[in-house]
Amino acid sequence: MTPAFDVVLVGGGGAGLRAAIAIAETAPRLRVAVVSKVYPMRSHTVSAEGGAAGVIASDDSLDEHCYDSISGGDWLGDQDAIEAFVREAPQELLRLEHWGCPWSREPDGRVAVRPFGGMKKMRTWFAADKTGFHMLHTLFQTSLKYSTVVRYDEWVVTKLLVDDAVVHGVVALELSTGKIEAITARAVILCTGGCGRVFPFTTNAAIKTGDGMALAYRAGAPLKDMEFVQYHPTGLPFTGILITEAARAEGGHLLNKDGYRYLQDYALGTPQPKPVLRTMELGPRDRLSQAFMQEVAKGRTINTPYGEVVHLDLRHLGEKLINTKLPFVRELCMKYQNIDPVKELIPVRPVVHYMMGGVHTDINGATPLAGLYAAGEVACVSINGANRLGSNSLPELLVFGARAGRAAAEYATTAGDAGDAVLAQFKDESRRLEHELLQSNGRERIADVRLDMQRTMEESAGIYRSGADLARGAVRLRELQERGRRLHIDDDSRTFNTERVSALELSFMLDVAETIVNSALRREESRGAHQRVDFPARDDQRYLTHSLAERQADGSCRIGYLPVTITRWPPAERVYGEAASHERAHHAAGGPVPTREGV
Amino acid sequence: MSERITLQVARYRPEKESEVHFESFELPCPKEWVVLDGLNHIKDNVDGTLSFRWSCRMGICGSCGMLVNGEPKLTCATFLAEYAPGPVRVEPLRNFPVIRDLVVEIGDFMQKLARVKPWIVRDAEKPLSDGEYRQTPDELENYKQFSMCINCMLCYSACPIYGLDPHFIGPAAIAIAQRYNLDSRDEGAAERMQILSEHDGIWGCTFVGECTKVCPKHVDPAGAIQRYKLQSAMEWVKAFVLPRAAQ
């Protein structure tokens, strides 16, 4: 059977579009399809605010960006991947400049850079505070140049077609008509982003339901480092809308209920009048979110109908700076919280923001399944280790989107055709979508199961975790999987049936949730975003390894391990604030790995 | 405890109904709720068949445009309490074919967007090794406003010309064309001018200005269209007055 396409991309956000353009440019004769459950310009890349890191300043160096990323990730990132990433990021950002991205500029017309949390030097490119929006629209509009790229807009991918451990395409459902098709291809690249919606309180858009992760997992590809879930320290209560780190980089303060800059109590340095890199409010996201939980425990947060909050204070920055550097922050606060940051304190709390983990890939986006690639948040290369630094994810989707695109294109030129097994799989999947999901007459409401899953995740796999809570969470998720098989679906229409999509998304999320909880349960240490109250120290003896979650035949999840690649930066203690200036000296001395105190 | 509010929601399922009807739902109305929260409340708890698009809930993805009491709005940025005690009418955007319930067909815009060549057009691209194209903050400011379009379709829904003549290329596509024309890195204005000067291009607009009024991102498509008309007229005059080399 000759496939319809050479490469099919699942997802049309930043990574997917960058991959599509990479293929169109390097192999213009290949037939490429972008299959996306939303119009590409609606993809969640659009919401990224702060910026994209790439070394261009004369006082900066590739090694420093590497070191910040490695230490920020608590030594769990693969250093060969980080080196490649850091080397290629500036080129990719520059390419986007050539394609028209409206980067903010210096007075002389050069691209401007801003400071960002966890970064020791100014290296974050930005387009005001709508960087992801501008990057996505630039990529999408540029992709329209290439007539070889075929789009399947508003098609939901429900299954990967796999024959004898080789991927040959996808099964997809057209939302507007209910049509089900096998979209066959020599290679598939997953670019579906993250899965924040498995948690109750998240910055992630409604579409971030872990589709690609679950598709890969079901097809037999392992998910790596799924226990590492990044909380962003500053989300608006109720909506979870993100207030960008740039608000702190420009000088915003975090205050507890007494108006006290509480971060000084958590080994993040002492308050300075001006923002200092890698210090206080510019510490890394995991530490800031953990400090919040400590403040809650001390009773020093502010109680609201939507839970505990602290305050982000921008008032001292003045209206002019807020309007020029943080216009979107002001717009979001006024439109969604009815608060003006020029005059008022902004209530914030940590919100689930980003998955460090994802589909296990190598440095070219290839998964262990032949013909299957992944790039962007859905993937775990890993450059983010145990905690991603702000402004590394946007360049990541460019660098690895392009790499995966080129690698898949090369693979597609040599791959063989699919056998008949793929046809049988397509028929089975069609039957499932038509019968089980259109005539589903169980008793469980989708929203109820989803809410219980989200609560389970927050209770068991939140900012602080324990073996007991995680074990309980794992059992609950098994029960929720059962309930998820007895859904009641009101909607039996084939026309734009969003309830059927919600059922598919719920089932993706349940699988992903199980990998998160099981990976977290097995990792008996604290590292980066994974904090175990019962194992408060980092344990490099046992856990300087990636977790690999693999699906078993009975649907359960087995955890294996894979060593971390260390090239030039042996594990050291991760320190912020004034102590950070001593850090490099220690690292240069190559001293023994210090044990770390619990937070 | 919060007040309650009645939502009258347009329903249409082409397989079952030949025309649109309205269904009423009584909902809680906490002050933080936007119209979209009301719709999600219905979908999750009352009627799972209600269909609508949404994603980011922060006014940037452009998915959730609908008519609220007849006005094109992003439903994620429209507080329900502003309409209390209601009733509030929620309908699909005007001027588009309705697929189902609150979901409209926007394929026409997607084609028009591609037609205006919304990418940097240059005779020669300089190599990456030569670094960025210099662009001063003033040059950026020149087109920045037009780069803010989120393709939410509110302007098409408000545009009386598009309502009468679906061939009209429409406010957002013209604003996006202008975004590239005014970009100091771009050399494609002449190519785009040809496309936009066709009969269904900018001349269709009678400067009603409704597009600018409803734009949630202050893009001012009406301004883009006027500016374009002027520029186009100048080009047309120049084509007669000046020899080709001087144009």
Boltz contact constraints between the chains, C-beta under 6 A:
constraints:
  - contact:
      token1: [A, 41]
      token2: [B, 151]
      max_distance: 6.0
  - contact:
      token1: [A, 42]
      token2: [B, 55]
      max_distance: 6.0
  - contact:
      token1: [A, 42]
      token2: [B, 61]
      max_distance: 6.0
  - contact:
      token1: [A, 42]
      token2: [B, 63]
      max_distance: 6.0
  - contact:
      token1: [A, 46]
      token2: [B, 60]
      max_distance: 6.0
  - contact:
      token1: [A, 46]
      token2: [B, 61]
      max_distance: 6.0
  - contact:
      token1: [A, 47]
      token2: [B, 56]
      max_distance: 6.0
  - contact:
      token1: [A, 47]
      token2: [B, 60]
      max_distance: 6.0
  - contact:
      token1: [A, 91]
      token2: [B, 128]
      max_distance: 6.0
  - contact:
      token1: [A, 94]
      token2: [B, 128]
      max_distance: 6.0
  - contact:
      token1: [A, 97]
      token2: [B, 132]
      max_distance: 6.0
  - contact:
      token1: [A, 99]
      token2: [B, 120]
      max_distance: 6.0
  - contact:
      token1: [A, 100]
      token2: [B, 120]
      max_distance: 6.0
  - contact:
      token1: [A, 102]
      token2: [B, 147]
      max_distance: 6.0
  - contact:
      token1: [A, 105]
      token2: [B, 135]
      max_distance: 6.0
  - contact:
      token1: [A, 105]
      token2: [B, 137]
      max_distance: 6.0
  - contact:
      token1: [A, 105]
      token2: [B, 140]
      max_distance: 6.0
  - contact:
      token1: [A, 109]
      token2: [B, 134]
      max_distance: 6.0
  - contact:
      token1: [A, 109]
      token2: [B, 135]
      max_distance: 6.0
  - contact:
      token1: [A, 109]
      token2: [B, 136]
      max_distance: 6.0
  - contact:
      token1: [A, 111]
      token2: [B, 132]
      max_distance: 6.0
  - contact:
      token1: [A, 133]
      token2: [B, 60]
      max_distance: 6.0
  - contact:
      token1: [A, 141]
      token2: [B, 118]
      max_distance: 6.0
  - contact:
      token1: [A, 141]
      token2: [B, 119]
      max_distance: 6.0
  - contact:
      token1: [A, 142]
      token2: [B, 119]
      max_distance: 6.0
  - contact:
      token1: [A, 144]
      token2: [B, 114]
      max_distance: 6.0
  - contact:
      token1: [A, 145]
      token2: [B, 119]
      max_distance: 6.0
  - contact:
      token1: [A, 176]
      token2: [B, 99]
      max_distance: 6.0
  - contact:
      token1: [A, 205]
      token2: [B, 55]
      max_distance: 6.0
  - contact:
      token1: [A, 205]
      token2: [B, 56]
      max_distance: 6.0
  - contact:
      token1: [A, 206]
      token2: [B, 54]
      max_distance: 6.0
  - contact:
      token1: [A, 206]
      token2: [B, 55]
      max_distance: 6.0
  - contact:
      token1: [A, 207]
      token2: [B, 55]
      max_distance: 6.0
  - contact:
      token1: [A, 238]
      token2: [B, 32]
      max_distance: 6.0
  - contact:
      token1: [A, 241]
      token2: [B, 58]
      max_distance: 6.0
  - contact:
      token1: [A, 335]
      token2: [B, 77]
      max_distance: 6.0
  - contact:
      token1: [A, 447]
      token2: [B, 44]
      max_distance: 6.0
  - contact:
      token1: [A, 490]
      token2: [B, 48]
      max_distance: 6.0
  - contact:
      token1: [A, 490]
      token2: [B, 49]
      max_distance: 6.0
  - contact:
      token1: [A, 491]
      token2: [B, 48]
      max_distance: 6.0
  - contact:
      token1: [A, 491]
      token2: [B, 49]
      max_distance: 6.0
  - contact:
      token1: [A, 493]
      token2: [B, 13]
      max_distance: 6.0
  - contact:
      token1: [A, 493]
      token2: [B, 15]
      max_distance: 6.0
  - contact:
      token1: [A, 495]
      token2: [B, 14]
      max_distance: 6.0
  - contact:
      token1: [A, 495]
      token2: [B, 100]
      max_distance: 6.0
  - contact:
      token1: [A, 496]
      token2: [B, 51]
      max_distance: 6.0
  - contact:
      token1: [A, 496]
      token2: [B, 99]
      max_distance: 6.0
  - contact:
      token1: [A, 496]
      token2: [B, 100]
      max_distance: 6.0
  - contact:
      token1: [A, 496]
      token2: [B, 103]
      max_distance: 6.0
  - contact:
      token1: [A, 498]
      token2: [B, 51]
      max_distance: 6.0
  - contact:
      token1: [A, 499]
      token2: [B, 48]
      max_distance: 6.0
